[in-house]
């Protein structure tokens, strides 16, 4: 692994929880190759971004979030959105607007290590993320939420619901990964291997990954802003630290399965799946024979839902891993009909 330079921090942050707000902006990113900071400084989010500060293992961290008020008649409920691994919370734009119009207060947060949040040199775990987010909700005076999790955010949503069942009224899982135990099919790989692989990833390779691994049903142009973002991150002086943070999330997916916990979730749950979604983290690292049995996500969701006290599955035909971006109107309608019951 390339040696990371030691950098001195020029600013000292307060250790007590606090909120700092920055102005919101359009989600259309400017067409530029200018370097961008690894906390996505300058990357537009659709609504104002605030920060929840807390201390973990002696480090002061900042967790970014958007807190959006209802635009329709308020229903008194809060929707909490958990993002996927390859996207910042800004990609929830259309979901936030639809939920707010339905009367929800919406909280969309970047987990530590992602988006505009801190990238600390700490172990990552679903328990760590769940506890941080519970503390964020406490700081906002929110006792209960309707929870929506996409991809790795679905794994976190399952763990959050298991840990804080009284805080989750209803649960929506959009194309979650972790519907199988990857330890059974994918051998462990080292941080060094993952670091070098991510560091060398070209724009074309990343574009192909998003298009093919996610089986997208939208034009490639729809994902181009995220390819551009990755390239601009690569031009940052802190890019090695971003990569080091990013690979921790892969190890978390592999080493910390949640699939065995689903039968213990009594919260009413809706899986929203794409029939073409065969995303399977770690599949390139296993054998062809074992890989062939991975990523049957819609079928896995149906089998898992049958073991849960109150769960059902909706499958969108011809849709891949990014349901809320590929079929925004249908996704919002399906999720809100379930949550409004």
For each residue, the residues with C-beta under 8 A, 3 or more apart:
1: 191 192 195 196
2: 195 199 240
3:
4: 240 241 244
5:
6:
7: 238
8:
9: 12
10:
11:
12: 9
13: 53 60 62
14: 18 53 60
15: 53 55 60
16: 53
17: 52 53 54 135 139
18: 14 51 52 53
19: 50 51 52 53 139
20: 50 51 53 62
21: 48 49 50
22: 48 49 50
23: 48
24: 44 45 46 47 48 49 66
25: 44 45 46
26: 44 46
27: 44 45 46 90 91 93
28: 44 225
29: 43 44 225 228 229
30:
31: 228
32: 228 232
33: 228 231 232 235
34: 232 235
35: 232 235 236 237
36: 40 41 42 43 229 232 233 235 236
37: 40 41 42 236 238
38: 119 233 236 238 239 241 242 245
39: 115 116 117 118 119
40: 36 37 43 88 115 116 229
41: 36 37 116
42: 36 37
43: 29 36 40 88 90 116 229
44: 24 25 26 27 28 29 90
45: 24 25 27 48 49 66 88 89 90 116
46: 24 25 26 27 66 90 93 96 97
47: 24 66 67 68 96
48: 21 22 23 24 45 66 67
49: 21 22 24 45 64 65 66 116
50: 19 20 21 22 64 65 66 67
51: 18 19 20 62 63 64 65 116
52: 17 18 19 62 63 65 135 136 139
53: 13 14 15 16 17 18 19 20 60 61 62 63
54: 17 60 61 63 132 135
55: 15 58 59 60 61
56: 59 61 112 120 122 128 132
57: 122
58: 55
59: 55 56 118 120 121 122
60: 13 14 15 53 54 55
61: 53 54 55 56 112 117 118 120 132
62: 13 20 51 52 53 117 118
63: 51 52 53 54 109 110 111 112 117 118 132 133 136
64: 49 50 51 89 109 110 115 116 117
65: 49 50 51 52 89 107 108 109 110 136
66: 24 45 46 47 48 49 50 89 96 106 107 108 109
67: 47 48 50 105 106 107 140
68: 47 96 100 105 106 107 108
69: 100 105
70: 73 74 75 100 101 102 103 104 105
71: 97 100 101
72: 100 101 102 103
73: 70 103
74: 70 103 105
75: 70 102 103 104 340
76: 103
77: 103 104 105 144 145 146 169 339
78: 104 105 106 107 142 144 145 146
79: 99 104 105 106 107 145 146 147 148 339
80: 107 108 109 133 137 145 146 147 148
81: 89 92 95 96 106 107 108 109 148 149 150 153
82: 109 111 133 147 148 149 150 153 154 156 157 160
83: 87 88 89 91 92 108 109 110 111 114 115 150 151 153
84: 87 150 151 152 153
85: 114 151 152 249 250 253
86: 151 210 226
87: 83 84 90 91 226
88: 40 43 45 83 91 110 114 115 116 229
89: 45 64 65 66 81 83 92 108 109 110 114 115 116
90: 27 43 44 45 46 87 93 115
91: 27 83 87 88 226 325
92: 81 83 89 95 96 108 324
93: 27 46 90 96 97
94: 97 98 324 325 328 332
95: 81 92 98 99 106 148 324 328 331 332 335
96: 46 47 66 68 81 92 93 99 100 106 108
97: 46 71 93 94 100 101
98: 94 95 101 102 328 332 336
99: 79 95 96 102 104 106 332 336
100: 68 69 70 71 72 96 97 103 104 105 106
101: 70 71 72 97 98
102: 70 72 75 98 99 336 340
103: 70 72 73 74 75 76 77 100
104: 70 75 77 78 79 99 100 146
105: 67 68 69 70 74 77 78 79 100
106: 66 67 68 78 79 81 95 96 99 100
107: 65 66 67 68 78 79 80 81 136 137 140 142 145
108: 65 66 68 80 81 83 89 92 96
109: 63 64 65 66 80 81 82 83 89 117 133 136
110: 63 64 65 83 88 89 114 115 116 117
111: 63 82 83 114 115 117 129 132 133 156
112: 56 61 63 117 118 119 120 122 124 128 129 132
113: 117 118 119 120 124 245 246 248 249
114: 83 85 88 89 110 111 117 249
115: 39 40 64 83 88 89 90 110 111
116: 39 40 41 43 45 49 51 64 88 89 110
117: 39 61 62 63 64 109 110 111 112 113 114
118: 39 59 61 62 63 112 113
119: 38 39 112 113 238 241 242 245
120: 56 59 61 112 113 245
121: 59 244
122: 56 57 59 112 128
123: 128 248
124: 112 113 128 129 248 249 251 252
125: 128 129 252 256
126: 129 130 155 156 159 160 252 256 258
127: 130 131 159 163
128: 56 112 122 123 124 125 131 132
129: 111 112 124 125 126 132 133 156 159 160
130: 126 127 133 134 156 159 160 163 164
131: 127 128 134 135 163
132: 54 56 61 63 111 112 128 129 135 136
133: 63 80 82 109 111 129 130 136 137 160
134: 130 131 137 138 160 163 164 167
135: 17 52 54 131 132 138 139
136: 52 63 65 107 109 132 133 139 140
137: 80 107 133 134 140 142 143 145 167
138: 134 135 141 142
139: 17 19 52 135 136
140: 67 107 136 137
141: 138
142: 78 107 137 138 145
143: 137 167
144: 77 78 166 167 168 169
145: 77 78 79 80 107 137 142 167 168 169
146: 77 78 79 80 104 168 169 170 171 172 339
147: 79 80 82 157 160 161 168 170 171 172
148: 79 80 81 82 95 157 172 174 335
149: 81 82 153 154 155 156 157 158 171 172 173 174 176
150: 81 82 83 84 153 154 174 175 176 322 323 324
151: 83 84 85 86 154 174 175 176 177 279 321
152: 84 85 155 156 176 177 178 249 252 253
153: 81 82 83 84 149 150 156 157 176
154: 82 149 150 151 157 158 173 174 175 176 177 178
155: 126 149 152 158 159 176 177 178 253 256 258
156: 82 111 126 129 130 149 152 153 159 160
157: 82 147 148 149 153 154 160 161 171 173 176
158: 149 154 155 161 162 171 173 176 178 258 261 262 265
159: 126 127 129 130 155 156 162 163 258 261
160: 82 126 129 130 133 134 147 156 157 163 164 167 168
161: 147 157 158 164 165 168 171 265 267
162: 158 159 165 258 261 264 265
163: 127 130 131 134 159 160
164: 130 134 160 161 167 168
165: 161 162 168 265 266 267
166: 144
167: 134 137 143 144 145 160 164
168: 144 145 146 147 160 161 164 165 171 267
169: 77 144 145 146 267
170: 146 147 267 268 269 270 338 339
171: 146 147 149 157 158 161 168 265 267 268 269 270
172: 146 147 148 149 269 270 272 335 338 339
173: 149 154 157 158 176 269 270 271 272 301
174: 148 149 150 151 154 272 323 324 331 335
175: 150 151 154 272 273 274 277 279 297 320 321 322 323
176: 149 150 151 152 153 154 155 157 158 173 179 271 301
177: 151 152 154 155 253 279 280 281 297
178: 152 154 155 158 182 253 257 258 259
179: 176 259 297 300 301 304
180: 184 185 259 280 294 300
181: 184 257 259 260
182: 178 185 186 253 254 257 280 281 282 294
183: 186 254 255 257
184: 180 181
185: 180 182 282 286 290 291 293 294
186: 182 183 189 254 281 282 283 285 286 290 294
187: 285 286
188: 254 255
189: 186 193 194 282 285
190: 193 194
191: 1 194 195 244 247 251
192: 1 195 196
193: 189 190 196 197
194: 189 190 191 197 198 247 250 251
195: 1 2 191 192 198 199 243 244 247
196: 1 192 193 199 200
197: 193 194 200 201
198: 194 195 201 243 246 247
199: 2 195 196 240 243
200: 196 197
201: 197 198 205 206 209 230
202: 205 206
203: 206 207 227 230 231
204: 207 208
205: 201 202 208 209
206: 201 202 203 209 210 227 230
207: 203 204 210 211 220 223 224 227
208: 204 205 211 212
209: 201 205 206 212 213 214
210: 86 206 207 213 214 216 223 226 227
211: 207 208 214 216 220 223
212: 208 209 215
213: 209 210 279 321
214: 209 210 211 277 279 320 321 322
215: 212 274 276 277 278 279 320 321
216: 210 211 220 222 223 320 321 322 326
217: 274 276 318 319 320 326 327
218: 222 223 322 325 326
219: 222
220: 207 211 216 223 224
221: 224
222: 216 218 219 325
223: 207 210 211 216 218 220 226 227
224: 207 220 221 227 228
225: 28 29 228 229
226: 86 87 91 210 223 229 230
227: 203 206 207 210 223 224 230 231
228: 29 31 32 33 224 225 231 232
229: 29 36 40 43 88 225 226 232 233
230: 201 203 206 226 227 233 234
231: 33 203 227 228 234 235
232: 32 33 34 35 36 228 229 235 236
233: 36 38 229 230 236 239 242
234: 230 231 239
235: 33 34 35 36 231 232 239
236: 35 36 37 38 232 233 239 242
237: 35
238: 7 37 38 119 241 242
239: 38 233 234 235 236 242 243
240: 2 4 199 243 244
241: 4 38 119 238 244 245
242: 38 119 233 236 238 239 245 246
243: 195 198 199 239 240 246 247
244: 4 121 191 195 240 241 247 248
245: 38 113 119 120 241 242 248 249
246: 113 198 242 243 249 250
247: 191 194 195 198 243 244 250 251
248: 113 123 124 244 245 251 252
249: 85 113 114 124 152 245 246 252 253
250: 85 194 246 247 253 254 281 282
251: 124 191 194 247 248 254 255
252: 124 125 126 152 248 249 255 256
253: 85 152 155 177 178 182 249 250 256 281 282
254: 182 183 186 188 250 251 281 282
255: 183 188 251 252
256: 125 126 155 252 253
257: 178 181 182 183 260
258: 126 155 158 159 162 178 261 262
259: 178 179 180 181 262 304
260: 181 257 263
261: 158 159 162 258 264 265
262: 158 258 259 265 304 307 308 311
263: 260 307 308
264: 162 261
265: 158 161 162 165 171 261 262 269 308 309 311
266: 165 308 309 310
267: 161 165 168 169 170 171 310
268: 170 171 310 311 338
269: 170 171 172 173 265 305 308 310 311 312
270: 170 171 172 173 311 312 313 314 334 335 338
271: 173 176 301 304 305 311 312 313 314
272: 172 173 174 175 314 316 323 331 334 335
273: 175 277 297 298 301 313 314 315 316 323
274: 175 215 217 277 297 298 315 316 318 319 320 321 322 323 326
275: 298 315 316 317 318 319
276: 215 217 318 319 320
277: 175 214 215 273 274 295 297 298 319 320 321 323
278: 215 294 295 296 297
279: 151 175 177 213 214 215 295 297 320 321
280: 177 180 182 283 291 294 295 297
281: 177 182 186 250 253 254
282: 182 185 186 189 250 253 254 285 286 294
283: 186 280 286 291 294 295
284: 291
285: 186 187 189 282
286: 185 186 187 282 283 290 291 294
287: 290 291
288: 291 292
289: 292 293
290: 185 186 286 287 293 294
291: 185 280 283 284 286 287 288 294
292: 288 289
293: 185 289 290 296
294: 180 182 185 186 278 280 282 283 286 290 291
295: 277 278 279 280 283
296: 278 293 299 300
297: 175 177 179 273 274 277 278 279 280 300 301
298: 273 274 275 277 301 302 313 315
299: 296 302 303
300: 179 180 296 297 303 304
301: 173 176 179 271 273 297 298 304 305 313 315
302: 298 299 305 306 313
303: 299 300 306 307
304: 179 259 262 271 300 301 307 308 311
305: 269 271 301 302 308 311 312 313
306: 302 303 311
307: 262 263 303 304
308: 262 263 265 266 269 304 305 311
309: 265 266
310: 266 267 268 269
311: 262 265 268 269 270 271 304 305 306 308
312: 269 270 271 305
313: 270 271 273 298 301 302 305
314: 270 271 272 273 334
315: 273 274 275 298 301
316: 272 273 274 275 319 323 326 327 330 331
317: 275
318: 217 274 275 276
319: 217 274 275 276 277 316 323 326 327
320: 175 214 215 216 217 274 276 277 279 323 326
321: 151 175 213 214 215 216 274 277 279
322: 150 175 214 216 218 274 325 326
323: 150 174 175 272 273 274 277 316 319 320 326 327 331
324: 92 94 95 150 174 327 328 331 332
325: 91 94 218 222 322 328
326: 216 217 218 274 316 319 320 322 323
327: 217 316 319 323 324 330 331
328: 94 95 98 324 325 331 332
329: 332 333
330: 316 327 333 334
331: 95 174 272 316 323 324 327 328 334 335
332: 94 95 98 99 324 328 329 335 336
333: 329 330 336 337
334: 270 272 314 330 331 337 338
335: 95 148 172 174 270 272 331 332 338 339
336: 98 99 102 332 333 339 340
337: 333 334 340 341
338: 170 172 268 270 334 335 341
339: 77 79 146 170 172 335 336
340: 75 102 336 337
341: 337 338
